[in-house]
Amino acid sequence: MKKFWIFFRYFFSFLGGLIGIFISYKFLNFLIKLINLNYLIIYLIFFLIFFFIFYILTPPFSKLLIFIGKNINKFFSSLSLPELFLGLFSVLIALIISFLLYSLISKIPLIGMYLGIAIGLFVFGVVVWAILSRKSEIIDSFRNIGRGSEDKFQKDKKFFTKYILDTSAIIDGRILELIELNFIDGRIYIPIFVLEELQLVADSEDQSKRIRGRRGLEVLDSLKDDYPDKVKIFEERGEILPIDTKLIELTKKLKAKLITTDYNLTQVCRTRGVPVLNINELAFSLRKVVLPGEKLEIKIVKEGKERNQGVGYLDDGTMVVVEEGRFHIGKKVLIEVTSFLQGPTGTMIFGEIVKDGGGSNSWRR
């Protein structure tokens, strides 16, 4: 590869020398009068000057080429084959329409050529934007060609609901189980800026953030590998706005539902009328209902805040505060529920140790 770049540098410099000769040829008579030299010497001087200039400019120019090439390759790699063909098709159609308009308008005297170029460029941009803005619908329509109406109905039904995942939902990981159990039966979209935020978390200097970020990347890989038809990562950058604002605007634009575990983002979505599904709220609503008088068997794991209290946890993580539990740390005890507190962050159960071993309703674990 090193030999190639050496060759490229000299070849690029040689082209620069030829450009110098061409420039000197265009102004030959003027240069002869100015410096009073033979035309061959003038050609040689301009060749050497431009050769040297292009020789110096080659390294930064080659770095620019590499940078552009990598970004183009990255962009095309993120596109599926249908999206790539649709992009090329839109450019072709736009070029044809722009050329036809230019051919007509350029015949106008004086300003025709300039007006034709301006209108042609404008129409080119509008046509490309109009086609690509409907790319999802166009691609889905082509995929449905040749299928029976029943197949189309089933596919439309299967992917009727659109969902957008945010970073917190990916890191949480429970989305995999929700999809597996068919609680999420639509198509899931993950914008590229969410992927970039996840990568920033994974590269964080803070160890806990780095662990969470890497877990999120593993969950993302599982989503792509296990559900390639349901999960779609797509290029959506838009304006320079906060991530949460972008997610809300994109959810409204796609008429989708946002899946998150972020409490604040959930509240903002509801305030703005954006459909949102909070996985933590779903898990909270599915927790076991415990009523006063019921008996539970739990393990006391630590002391409570108040005197002689002990603390244990149910299988779903619900905290249980036990009176006189401090004397039973590390042991399993049977308790009777006396009361409970329901809050936005969860439920806290209060109970007392059953002295006589309890009755017949000690069925919860």
N, C-alpha and C positions, 0 to 999 in steps of 0.2 A: 504493500500500500504506500509505503514511503517513496518508492521509485515512481509510482504513479503521480504523486503530488509534485515531485521534482520535475517530471516531464510536463505536467500541467502548468507549472509555473513558467517554464521556458516557452511553452507553446503560447500561453496567454500573453507573455511579454513580446513574443514575436508578432502576435496579432496587433499588439499595441504599436509596435514599430511600423507595421503596414498602415495602421491608421494615421501615424505621423507622416508617412510618405504621401498618403492621400490628401491630408490637410495641406502639406507643403505644395502639392500639385495644384490645388485649388487657388492658392495665393502665390503661385510661382513668380509671376511677373512683378508683383509688388515686392516680394522678398529679394529678387535679383536687384531691383533698384535700391532697396533699403540697405542690403549688406554687400552688394557687388561681388557675389561669388558665383562659381559655376553651379549649374542646376544639380549636377550629380553630388556635389559636396553638400548642397542644401538638403537634398534627399537623405543623404547619409546622416547629417546632423539631426534632422527631425526623426529619423528612424531610431537613432541612439537615445535621443531625449525621451521619446515615448516608450521605447523598450525599457529604459531605466525606471520610468514612472510606473508602468504596468508591473514591472518586477517587484517594486516596493509594495504596490497595492494588492498583489496576489494573495499573501497570507490572510489579511482581513477579509478579502473577497471570498476566499475559500472557506473561511470560518462561517461567513454569512450563508454561503451555499449549503454547508453542512447543517447549520441551524434551520434553514428553511426546509431542507430535505427531511430532516427528522420530524419537524412539526407537520409537514404534509403527510408523511408516512403515518404519524400518530393519528392524524385526523382521519385518513382513509381506513386505518385499522379499526377505528371505532365504528365505522359504518358497516352495515350488513350489505350483502350483494344487491338486494332489491333497492336499498337506499342509494347505493352508488350508481346503479343504472338510472334511477329516477333523477338523480342530480345531473348526470350527463345528458339525459333526455331533455330536462328543463333548460339547460344551457343551449342545446341545439335548437330547440323551438324558439327560444329568446333571440338567438342569433339570426334565424330566418326572418322572424317578424321585424327585428330591428333593421336588417338589410333592406327589406321591402319598403319600409317607411323611409329609410335614407334615400333609396333610389327615387322615390317620388318627390320628397321635399328638396333634395339637392338640386333639382331643376329650377328652383326659384332663383331669379337673378340676385347677384351680390351676396345675400345672406344665406342662400339655399344650402351650401355645403356645411356651414357652421351650425345652422339650425338643425339640419339633418343629423349631424353627429350628436348634438345635445339631446334631441328627442330620441334618437336610437339608443343612446346610453341609458336614458331614463326608462324607456320601454323595456330594455334588456333587464334592468334591475327589478322592475315591477313584475315581469313575467316569471323570472326565477323565484322571486319571493312568493308570488301567488301559488306556484306549483309546490314549492318546498314546505310552505306553511300548512298544506293539506296532505303531507306525505304519508301520515299514518293511515288516513282514510283511503288514499290511492293505492297504497301497498296492500291493505286488507282487501280492497276490491279486486285487485289482480289475483290475490291468493284464492279468492272465492270463485274465480272463473272456472267453469267446467265441473263444479260440484252441484249436486242436486239441491233443491230448495230446502229439503229437510236438513241436509248437512250444514247449510248456511245458517239455518235457524238455530241448530244446536250450537254451532260455533259462536254465533252472536249472543246466545243465551249464556254460554260458558264464560265469555269474556265481556259480559255486559257492564259490570262495575269496574271502574278504574281506581287504582290505589297508588298513592305516592308514599314512599318510605323516607323518613328522615334519619339522621345519623343515630339518634338515641335508640330508635326502634331496631336498627341493624345491630348495634352493639349489644342491646338487650338479648337478642337471639331467639326469643320465644316466637317470633314470626314464623320460624321454620315449622314449629309444632302446629301453629294455627293453619298454615297452608296444608300440612300433611293431613290434618283432621277435617279439611274442607270448610273451615270457618271463613277462609278467604278464597272466594271462588272466581275472582276476576283477574285482570292483568295488572301486574305491579310494575310501576315505573320508578326508576332511581335516577334522578338528574346527575349529571357529571359533577356539579359543584358539591353534591353530598359526598360523592366518592373522594373528591379532593379534600374536603373537610375531614373525612375519615382517615385519609393518608396523613394529614397534618397531626391528628391525634396520635396515630401510630408512631410518628417520628418525634413526638414530644420528649423533652428532656425529663419530664416528670414520669417516674416509673409506673405509677398507677394509671395515668392517662395512656402511657405507651402500651400497657397490658390490655386495657379496654379497647384501644384502637386496633391492636392486632387481632383481638377476638372478633371485632367487627369485620375486619378483612376476611377472616376465616368464615364467618357467617355469610358474607357476600359471595365468596367462592362456592359455598354449599348451595346458595340460592341459584346461582348461575348454572351449576352442574346438575342439580337435582330437578330444577324446574325451568329449563331453557325456553319453554313456550309461554310461561307465565311472566317471567321476570325480564325486563327490558331496561338496559342502561342507555340513556340517550343524551345527546349534546344539547344542553339548555343553560346558557349563561345569562343572557339578558343584561339589564342595567347593573351597575355596581351598587348593590343593596345588601343589607344584612341577610344572612342565610334564612332566618325565619320568615322575613318579608318575602324573599324569593319563593319559598315553599308555599306560602299562602297565595301569592299571585298565580303561581303555576297551577296550584290545585283548582283555583277558580277558573283559570284558562282552559284546563282539560276537563272541567266538570267532574273532578275525581274526589276521592276521600283521602285525607291525610292520616297516615298511621304513625303514631309517636308514643313516647313514654314521658315526654316533657310536659309537666303540669302547666307551666306558664304559657307555652305555645298552644296548649289545648284551650286555655281560657281565652286567649287572643282570637283563635279561630272561631270559637263560639260567639264572641262579641261581634265579629265581622261576618257571621253567617256562613262560615266555611265548614263543610262536613268534616268531622275529625273523629278518629277512633283512638282512644288511649288504652294501650295494653294493660297498664297498671290498674285502670278503672275496671277493665274486664276481669282481671284476676281478683280484684277486691270484691266484685259483685258475686263471684263464684265461691267465695270463702264459706265455710260451714257456719250455719246459724247456731249460736249457743244461747240458751235461755236460762235464766235463774232457776236453780233447783236441779239442773242437770249435773251429772258427775263425769269427771274427766280424769284420766290417768296421765300424768306428765312427770318429766324429770326436772327437778330443781337444779338450775345450773349456776346461779349467782345470787348475791344479796340484792334486796330491793332498796329503794331510797328511804323508805320509812323504817322505823324500828322493827326488827324481827321479821321483816318481809323477805320472801324469796321470790325469784323470778324463773319461770320456765317458758317454753314455747311449744305451740302446736306444730304439726307437720307443715302447715302452710305458712308458718312464720309469725302467727298471731301471738302477741305477748300475753302471758298469764301471770298475774301478781297474786301470790299466795300468802295469807296471814300465817305467821309462825313458821314460814317456810325456810327461814334462815338456818334452822336446826336440822334441815334435811337436804342440804346442798350435796349434789352428786347422787341422790337417791330418787327412785320413782315413788310417787305418792298418789293416792286417790283424793281428789278434791271435789267439793261441791260449789258450783258457780253461785255467787251471791249477787253480782251485778256486772255490767259491762258499759264501756264508753265507746261510742261510735264517733269517729272524727274523719276529716278529709284524708288523713294519712293512714288510717287503718282502725282496727278495733283493739281495745285493751280489755281483757277479762280479769275480774277479781273473784277470788274464791278462798275457801277455808278447807283445811285438811279434814277429811272424814275420819273420825276416831274409831268407828266400829266396823270399818271395811266396806260400808256403803250398801245400797240396795240393788235392785234388779236393773236400774237404768244406767249402770256404769259401763255403757257400751262404746263410748267415744275414746279414741286414742290420739 
